[in-house]
Amino acid sequence: YGLDLENELKMLRVIKKAQEKTMATLVPTCLSAHLKPRDVEGTSQEYLQYIFSEILPYVKEENLAKRVDIFIEKSAFQPQESKEFLLKAQEMGFEITVHADQFTPGSSRIAVEVAAKSADHLEATTEEDLEFLAKSTTVAVALPGASLGLGEPFTPARKILDKNGILAIASDWNPGSAPMGNLITQAGILATYEKLTTAEVLSAITFRAAKALNLEDRGVLKKGMKADFVTFKTNNFQNILYHQGSLVAESVFVNGEKI
């Protein structure tokens, strides 16, 4: 996290340059609103105003990210100030995603109220919040790597699906709390603990993950959709999760081209 204009722009510019060197689709997100730096004076609201007035205009001007995220938590930013910040970001034309319910509940409601594309984490989501989330179009993103890295409960994926919520699974690959980065391993472990079927997991890491990123032109093998897919050398697709990551993809295709 850069947490100031110079370093936030530095990282986003690097991502933009990286996009020029890969056929994969990179989806950068501005997460300046992670924590108020300890060496910054003033309130958290004043820091959010700094992001809104000093950082986001440059992000938009250079087209460095189309998405804005915020960490809503007792130790980070509070629900009401976060909601106000997100609504302002939306007015600027940014899509919204939210770090929600990681350690304490309640912030997933903010994600729903601002029509966020996704609410990520949800390890502490309550039954009542799950009902609220499931009635929305916000994708509930489980991050089992963070649960493993921090020793926290898993996202209640089974309950989310049983309530007809939209479940995606991602790796949360980062050096602070989820250093593994192996999505198939994490998804396989989550499936075991949350009693998910193979179909539910494969859906969560393909077209539902694409929906969370507003990339609904891909994620399904169907005429007219973007042909991004991977293949595994096995005679039974269930082996992909059964082997918990030891069976790796044999081929990767982007736009129908093997890379």
Phi and psi in degrees as a GROMACS rama.xvg file:
@    title "Ramachandran Plot"
@    xaxis  label "Phi"
@    yaxis  label "Psi"
@TYPE xy
-79.54  -49.018  GLY-2
67.7818  10.744  LEU-3
-148.552  166.96  ASP-4
-55.2903  -51.0198  LEU-5
-58.7011  -48.0238  GLU-6
-79.4219  -30.9334  ASN-7
-65.0173  -46.0758  GLU-8
-65.8182  -36.4975  LEU-9
-57.8035  -48.191  LYS-10
-67.4156  -42.9043  MET-11
-67.4115  -34.2365  LEU-12
-67.2111  -35.9543  ARG-13
-63.8251  -42.5472  VAL-14
-61.6032  -41.3794  ILE-15
-62.5021  -40.0396  LYS-16
-67.8002  -37.5184  LYS-17
-62.6782  -35.0338  ALA-18
-59.8395  -31.5702  GLN-19
-70.0123  -15.1671  GLU-20
-108.929  3.09627  LYS-21
-138.139  149.797  THR-22
-83.3918  -13.1677  MET-23
-68.0483  153.331  ALA-24
-90.2514  116.439  THR-25
-95.5624  135.897  LEU-26
-120.911  88.6017  VAL-27
-71.2467  146.876  PRO-28
-130.869  136.162  THR-29
-87.0008  110.356  CYS-30
-114.109  47.9947  LEU-31
-61.6342  -30.9944  SER-32
-86.9105  59.1661  ALA-33
-94.5118  -56.9753  HIS-34
-148.769  147.714  LEU-35
-73.0462  122.209  LYS-36
-57.016  143.749  PRO-37
-64.0779  -27.3249  ARG-38
-90.6425  7.15768  ASP-39
-99.4729  123.605  VAL-40
-78.7505  161.774  GLU-41
98.8423  -178.506  GLY-42
-87.491  168.363  THR-43
-64.2379  -33.904  SER-44
-63.9326  -38.3614  GLN-45
-67.6803  -35.1593  GLU-46
-67.4443  -40.8753  TYR-47
-62.8315  -37.1786  LEU-48
-65.6023  -35.9736  GLN-49
-61.3162  -44.5203  TYR-50
-61.0476  -46.1964  ILE-51
-64.0797  -41.1654  PHE-52
-92.5691  -26.7584  SER-53
-109.917  -27.9957  GLU-54
-103.461  -52.7366  ILE-55
-59.9246  -36.055  LEU-56
-60.1804  -37.144  PRO-57
-71.4056  -38.7585  TYR-58
-59.0232  -43.1069  VAL-59
-71.1035  -42.9516  LYS-60
-60.2751  -40.5164  GLU-61
-91.9471  2.03725  GLU-62
53.6037  48.7843  ASN-63
-88.2199  -22.8616  LEU-64
-161.519  145.124  ALA-65
-105.25  -1.3884  LYS-66
-123.025  147.499  ARG-67
-127.261  138.048  VAL-68
-124.293  159.269  ASP-69
-148.05  145.099  ILE-70
-95.9467  103.693  PHE-71
-94.0046  113.4  ILE-72
-164.774  155.794  GLU-73
-55.1116  -35.5382  LYS-74
-89.0488  -0.259992  SER-75
-123.407  -105.016  ALA-76
-114.517  142.046  PHE-77
-84.3095  157.273  GLN-78
-53.424  -50.4706  PRO-79
-67.9645  -43.6566  GLN-80
-67.0368  -31.4795  GLU-81
-68.3395  -42.407  SER-82
-61.4543  -44.3431  LYS-83
-62.0602  -41.4058  GLU-84
-63.522  -44.8012  PHE-85
-66.1148  -39.9412  LEU-86
-63.7666  -38.5646  LEU-87
-64.6803  -41.7197  LYS-88
-63.1077  -39.0574  ALA-89
-62.6912  -40.7232  GLN-90
-61.5385  -27.7232  GLU-91
-79.5583  -8.64051  MET-92
103.209  8.4077  GLY-93
-84.9052  145.333  PHE-94
-77.0616  159.61  GLU-95
-122.239  138.077  ILE-96
-137.424  157.983  THR-97
-136.703  133.922  VAL-98
-74.4884  107.12  HIS-99
-126.141  139.809  ALA-100
53.7502  38.5985  ASP-101
-74.0088  -46.6668  GLN-102
-117.408  -28.6306  PHE-103
-133.916  150.753  THR-104
-82.518  171.587  PRO-105
111.734  -31.2139  GLY-106
-77.218  -17.0752  SER-107
-63.9555  -26.8413  SER-108
-65.2532  -36.4522  ARG-109
-63.2299  -41.8499  ILE-110
-58.3202  -43.481  ALA-111
-67.3657  -42.844  VAL-112
-63.8911  -29.9051  GLU-113
-98.3455  9.07651  VAL-114
57.2556  46.1499  ALA-115
-63.6511  148.197  ALA-116
-63.9431  -36.6102  LYS-117
-150.63  156.738  SER-118
-121.451  115.817  ALA-119
-105.403  138.6  ASP-120
105.722  -91.9921  HIS-121
66.3887  21.9855  LEU-122
-66.9997  -26.0096  GLU-123
-108.173  13.143  ALA-124
-65.6219  134.349  THR-125
-85.9503  167.779  THR-126
-58.6491  -42.7534  GLU-127
-64.7162  -41.102  GLU-128
-67.0148  -34.5009  ASP-129
-62.9674  -40.1244  LEU-130
-60.5315  -44.1931  GLU-131
-62.1996  -45.5593  PHE-132
-66.2021  -41.8191  LEU-133
-66.6652  -22.8419  ALA-134
-86.7864  0.81574  LYS-135
-105.91  178.647  SER-136
-98.8354  4.49745  THR-137
-72.8598  129.279  THR-138
-78.359  128.994  VAL-139
-87.2282  114.167  ALA-140
-104.353  113.859  VAL-141
-83.2911  137.088  ALA-142
-123.684  76.0562  LEU-143
-61.3113  -25.0828  PRO-144
-63.7369  -35.0148  GLY-145
-70.0898  -37.3621  ALA-146
-62.8874  -42.5824  SER-147
-67.8105  -40.1621  LEU-148
-70.6563  -31.6013  GLY-149
-107.804  -4.87524  LEU-150
70.4063  30.8017  GLY-151
-98.3926  162.979  GLU-152
-61.2751  156.016  PRO-153
-77.0255  153.263  PHE-154
-55.2865  135.911  THR-155
-73.2535  68.9618  PRO-156
-62.5567  -40.0199  ALA-157
-61.1906  -44.7081  ARG-158
-66.0094  -38.1271  LYS-159
-59.9335  -46.5666  ILE-160
-68.7785  -40.4239  LEU-161
-63.8201  -25.0898  ASP-162
-93.2161  8.87684  LYS-163
69.4182  28.6696  ASN-164
-77.9197  168.498  GLY-165
-100.867  111.948  ILE-166
-104.512  128.56  LEU-167
-120.541  157.625  ALA-168
-127.626  130.101  ILE-169
-133.303  168.381  ALA-170
-88.3867  -21.4847  SER-171
52.5781  34.0824  ASP-172
-60.2573  106.113  TRP-173
-152.585  153.858  ASN-174
-73.0616  -13.9753  PRO-175
-82.8121  -40.1022  GLY-176
-139.022  -13.1728  SER-177
-140.472  70.0576  ALA-178
-78.6863  -8.47892  PRO-179
-68.9843  -54.2673  MET-180
78.6553  -3.33374  GLY-181
-89.0156  100.497  ASN-182
-62.5319  -43.0302  LEU-183
-64.2177  -41.6523  ILE-184
-60.4024  -48.4178  THR-185
-63.7189  -42.8634  GLN-186
-65.4332  -37.4727  ALA-187
-65.8861  -39.817  GLY-188
-68.0666  -44.5253  ILE-189
-60.1592  -41.1084  LEU-190
-59.7108  -39.1236  ALA-191
-66.1875  -47.8864  THR-192
-74.4769  -30.4827  TYR-193
-101.475  2.88406  GLU-194
57.9628  52.5936  LYS-195
-96.4315  145.048  LEU-196
-79.3345  164.205  THR-197
-60.0698  -41.9937  THR-198
-61.6108  -40.7753  ALA-199
-64.8574  -38.9292  GLU-200
-71.5364  -45.1653  VAL-201
-63.8967  -34.6657  LEU-202
-63.4805  -40.4676  SER-203
-69.9002  -23.6169  ALA-204
-105.843  6.84027  ILE-205
-122.431  -98.0168  THR-206
-71.8717  -26.3934  PHE-207
-77.6348  -31.5601  ARG-208
-66.1787  -40.2771  ALA-209
-61.7344  -38.8206  ALA-210
-62.4705  -38.7868  LYS-211
-62.8501  -26.0333  ALA-212
-99.5928  7.76317  LEU-213
58.4666  38.1028  ASN-214
-116.184  63.1445  LEU-215
-84.8081  14.2315  GLU-216
-94.5078  10.3087  ASP-217
-151.389  176.804  ARG-218
104.517  -9.36587  GLY-219
-134.163  139.471  VAL-220
-82.316  93.1867  LEU-221
-152.541  144.269  LYS-222
-57.0197  132.619  LYS-223
93.6594  -12.6045  GLY-224
-94.0819  157.282  MET-225
-66.4644  127.834  LYS-226
-86.3726  68.8012  ALA-227
-102.881  117.642  ASP-228
-161.276  164.965  PHE-229
-122.296  156.269  VAL-230
-121.4  149.721  THR-231
-123.201  139.716  PHE-232
-85.5642  92.5247  LYS-233
-159.164  155.704  THR-234
-95.4858  6.39215  ASN-235
-149.605  114.979  ASN-236
-59.7278  -23.0628  PHE-237
-66.0952  -20.4192  GLN-238
-65.3192  -23.521  ASN-239
-56.5471  -46.3005  ILE-240
-87.8423  -32.4225  LEU-241
-57.228  -38.091  TYR-242
-84.9724  1.14671  HIS-243
50.9222  43.7676  GLN-244
100.336  -13.3069  GLY-245
-77.243  -21.6502  SER-246
-89.8001  107.723  LEU-247
-98.014  160.096  VAL-248
-61.577  136.281  ALA-249
-85.5155  -39.6403  GLU-250
-137.585  150.9  SER-251
-125.109  129.913  VAL-252
-119.154  133.738  PHE-253
-125.798  125.64  VAL-254
55.0611  33.5553  ASN-255
79.4878  -0.571613  GLY-256
-102.571  127.73  GLU-257
-72.2561  123.872  LYS-258
